[in-house]
Amino acid sequence: MRISTRIAGAAAVVAVAALLSACSSSTPAADPTVKSLGTVNVGALQTPAGDILKFIQDNLAADAGLTVTFTPFTDYNTPNTAVSDGSIDANLFQNQTFLDTYNAASHDDLVSVGKAYLPTAAFYSDKLKSLKDLKKGAKIAIPSDPTNEGRALKILASKKLITVDDNPTKLSDITANPSKYDFVEIDNATLAQSLPDVDTAFVTISFALPAGLTSKQAILIEGSDSPYYNVLATTKKLKDDPRIKELYKLLLDPKTSAYIEKTWGGLVVPVK
């Protein structure tokens, strides 16, 4: 994983948050009898996390005495450093493995409040109808960060297309590649754009949906038994903050789960 300390980038998106955090006219008025918890600022990619946070702000937050603001990010590098430097209170974009890898590489100690939802990933293709159509030497694009690269390799191994070490994170962890697939490592944010140049690409939903990819182009979708659920992450100091605890409660609210299921039809899976 390429860990970045682009603080300037984090600061820039925080400036944008002021424009995006204003409550819409449809936001319910707060009940005057409900104690105000204040505002929690959460960093996330726009889809699906940003959409989920907006749903909570527009439909659930007022009754809980909470205001939820959203700071948008477009990459996987800056949301954690933004939490660490206090630019935002928490983030919602990564799974536990990604967080652990970040902490180890950066000597940081961010923590997970808990699982929130599964943003499924899939192998997409403009050329193939099924994974069975992969020919010898086919070009396969996979994420360049260790967590999602290992995720892609494990799925291929589960289909007996390759064999890998117990916990693969890089191409050298492939122990057998009988069909001599040509693997190309690409930054997660641009994998969707690689489809014309490869036979298939493994794209996480946060980048697949904005790129217009649909289940019709998916030749293999990750199952709901995946361990890669995204977590709400924050600092040790804020883990027990009432704002963070209430936000996590709202993320697991049945109304939020229903919204997730209705909006993405199985491509995003709520915690049960």
Helices and strands as residue ranges (DSSP letters): H 7-20, E 38-45, I 46-50, H 51-59, G 62-64, E 66-73, H 78-84, E 90-95, H 96-106, E 111-119, E 121-124, G 131-133, E 139-143, H 146-158, E 163-164, G 171-173, E 174-176, E 182-186, G 188-190, G 192-197, E 200-204, H 205-208, G 215-217, E 218-221, E 230-234, H 242-251, H 254-264, E 268-270
